Amino acid sequence: MARITRKELKSDKFALEVEHTVTFFEDHQKEIIRYGGAGLVAILLIIGYIIYSGHQHAQREDALARAIAIQEAPVGEPTPGINMNFPTADVKAQVALKTFSDIENRYPGTAEGYISEYYIGAITADQGKLAEAAGHFQSVADKADSKYASLAKYSLAQIYFAQGKDALGEKTLRDLMAHPTLYVSKDQATLTLARLLLPKNPAETRKLLDPLRSVQGTVGQAALNVLSQLPNR
């Protein structure tokens, strides 16, 4: 599963491009369609960068850092040089859920609390519990500031498509396109909508991506990649 590294979390460049999101969608398209939430985890780690910037709220940040370390820990046999690993993905998910839930309950109304609930939504979505995950994402979308709310809406849109609620998913992504944030850019929302519309509405996919095909860098490459999948090119 594609992940965003801690080093990349420190870079503002990540907020400007969508390489990791695009790569994840390319590698796990079938799983995303089937489970909805599987495409969310890579995106979640964007918000982890706050742990590494500034020195305020140290106690909450430390707690969140420990929780994220659990979520990033490997599964399987112990790895030399790594202090934490889990025997199975299910065991890791249960420990992570408890840790994030403790933070959410201990620090309600804080950024760390909302981020924890966001992770809880991602984990439950990966488990195929889409309705439960949607509830967590909706809570963050309703209560958190615009940055975190945009991520929650982005995740909700993917769940809507996985549930067959295409119109609602499209509406959510178009709203994000019209109101981009540091964490969800207009290009990212556009590319995601184009990918999700591809199977049922290739004409709209082309319309969305044509303006992006000449953009330099990751965005343009991603647009061309999706365009190459369109019929009758």
C-alpha positions in Angstrom: 0.0 0.0 0.0 1.4 3.4 -1.0 2.4 5.6 1.9 3.5 9.2 2.4 6.8 9.2 4.3 7.5 11.4 7.3 10.2 13.2 5.3 7.6 14.2 2.7 5.2 15.4 5.4 7.7 18.2 6.1 7.6 19.5 2.5 5.2 22.1 1.3 5.6 20.7 -2.2 3.3 17.9 -1.3 0.4 20.3 -0.9 0.9 21.4 -4.5 0.9 18.0 -6.3 -1.0 14.8 -6.2 1.6 12.2 -7.0 1.0 9.9 -4.1 -2.7 10.0 -4.3 -2.6 9.3 -8.0 -0.1 6.5 -7.6 -2.3 4.9 -5.0 -5.4 5.1 -7.2 -3.4 3.5 -10.0 -2.1 0.6 -7.9 -5.3 -0.1 -5.9 -8.2 0.9 -8.2 -10.0 -2.4 -7.8 -9.7 -2.3 -4.0 -11.0 1.3 -3.9 -14.0 0.4 -6.0 -14.7 -2.6 -3.8 -14.0 -1.2 -0.3 -14.2 2.6 -0.8 -12.0 3.4 2.1 -8.8 1.7 0.9 -7.8 4.8 -1.0 -8.0 7.0 2.0 -5.1 6.0 4.1 -2.4 7.5 1.9 -4.2 10.8 1.9 -4.6 10.8 5.7 -0.9 11.1 6.4 -0.9 14.6 4.8 -2.2 16.0 7.9 0.4 14.4 10.0 2.9 17.1 9.1 1.5 19.3 11.9 3.3 17.1 14.4 6.6 18.1 13.0 6.0 21.9 12.9 5.8 24.2 15.8 6.1 23.4 19.5 2.6 24.2 20.9 0.3 21.6 22.3 3.2 19.3 22.8 1.3 16.8 24.9 -1.4 16.4 22.3 1.0 16.3 19.4 3.1 13.6 21.2 0.0 11.5 21.7 -0.9 11.9 18.1 2.6 11.1 16.9 2.5 7.8 18.9 -0.8 6.9 17.3 0.4 7.6 13.8 3.5 5.5 14.5 1.2 2.6 15.3 -0.7 3.2 12.1 2.6 3.2 10.1 4.1 0.2 11.9 4.9 -2.9 9.8 3.0 -6.1 9.9 4.7 -9.5 10.1 7.9 -10.8 11.5 10.0 -8.4 13.6 12.2 -6.1 11.5 15.7 -5.3 12.6 16.0 -1.6 13.6 12.2 -1.1 14.0 10.9 -1.0 17.5 7.3 -1.8 16.8 5.5 -4.3 14.5 2.3 -6.3 14.6 1.6 -9.9 13.8 -1.4 -9.2 11.7 -3.2 -6.2 10.1 -6.2 -6.8 12.2 -4.2 -6.6 15.4 -2.6 -3.4 14.3 -6.0 -1.9 13.3 -7.5 -2.7 16.7 -4.6 -1.1 18.6 -4.6 1.9 16.3 -8.4 2.3 16.7 -8.1 2.3 20.5 -5.2 4.7 20.5 -6.9 7.2 18.2 -10.2 6.9 20.1 -8.4 7.7 23.3 -7.0 10.9 21.8 -10.4 11.8 20.3 -12.1 11.4 23.7 -9.3 13.1 25.7 -9.0 16.1 23.4 -12.4 16.9 21.9 -12.6 20.0 19.8 -8.9 20.1 19.1 -7.0 19.6 15.8 -5.5 16.4 17.3 -9.0 15.2 18.2 -10.3 15.8 14.7 -7.3 14.2 13.1 -7.7 11.1 15.3 -11.3 10.8 14.3 -10.2 11.1 10.7 -7.9 8.2 11.1 -10.6 6.2 12.8 -12.8 6.8 9.7 -9.9 5.6 7.5 -9.3 2.5 9.5 -13.0 1.5 9.6 -13.3 2.3 5.8 -10.4 -0.1 5.1 -12.3 -2.7 7.1 -15.2 -2.3 4.7 -17.4 -0.5 7.3 -18.3 2.3 5.0 -21.4 3.6 6.8 -19.4 3.8 10.1 -16.5 5.5 8.3 -18.8 8.0 6.7 -20.1 9.0 10.1 -16.7 9.8 11.3 -15.8 11.7 8.2 -19.0 13.6 8.3 -18.3 14.6 11.9 -14.9 16.0 10.9 -16.4 17.7 7.9 -19.0 19.4 10.1 -16.8 20.4 13.0 -13.2 20.8 12.0 -11.6 23.9 10.3 -11.7 24.1 6.5 -8.4 22.3 6.0 -9.4 19.1 7.8 -13.0 19.5 6.7 -11.8 19.4 3.1 -10.0 16.1 3.7 -13.0 14.6 5.3 -15.2 15.7 2.4 -12.7 14.2 0.0 -12.9 10.9 1.8 -16.7 11.0 1.9 -16.8 11.5 -1.8 -14.9 8.3 -2.4 -17.2 6.4 0.0 -20.3 7.8 -1.8 -19.0 6.4 -5.1 -18.2 3.1 -3.5 -21.8 3.0 -2.2 -23.2 3.8 -5.6 -24.1 7.3 -4.7 -22.4 8.8 -7.7 -24.4 12.0 -7.8 -23.6 12.8 -4.2 -19.9 11.9 -4.6 -19.7 14.1 -7.7 -21.4 17.0 -6.0 -18.9 16.8 -3.1 -15.9 16.7 -5.3 -17.1 19.6 -7.4 -17.5 21.6 -4.3 -13.9 20.8 -3.4 -12.9 21.9 -6.9 -14.6 25.2 -6.3 -13.2 25.6 -2.8 -9.7 24.2 -2.7 -7.6 24.1 0.4 -4.0 23.4 1.3 -4.8 19.7 1.7 -7.1 19.2 -1.2 -6.2 21.1 -4.3 -8.5 21.8 -7.2 -6.3 19.6 -9.4 -6.5 16.7 -6.9 -10.2 16.9 -6.7 -10.5 17.2 -10.5 -8.3 14.2 -11.1 -10.2 12.1 -8.5 -13.5 13.0 -10.0 -12.3 12.2 -13.5 -11.1 8.8 -12.4 -14.3 7.9 -10.6 -16.4 9.0 -13.6 -14.4 7.2 -16.1 -16.3 3.9 -16.1 -19.8 5.5 -16.6 -19.2 8.9 -18.1 -16.0 9.0 -20.2 -17.1 12.2 -22.0 -17.2 14.1 -18.7 -13.8 12.6 -17.8 -12.3 13.9 -21.0 -13.9 17.3 -20.3 -12.4 17.5 -16.8 -8.9 16.4 -17.9 -8.4 18.2 -21.2 -7.4 21.5 -19.3 -4.9 19.5 -17.2 -3.1 17.5 -19.9 -0.6 20.3 -20.6 0.2 21.1 -17.0 3.8 20.4 -16.2 4.7 17.8 -13.6 2.7 15.2 -11.8 -0.7 16.7 -12.6 -0.3 16.7 -16.3 1.2 13.1 -16.3 -1.7 11.9 -14.2 -4.2 13.5 -16.6 -2.6 11.9 -19.6 -2.6 8.6 -17.9 -6.3 8.7 -17.3 -7.0 10.0 -20.8 -5.1 7.1 -22.2 -7.8 4.8 -20.7 -10.7 6.5 -22.5 -12.3 4.6 -25.3 -12.1 5.8 -28.9 -9.2 8.2 -28.4 
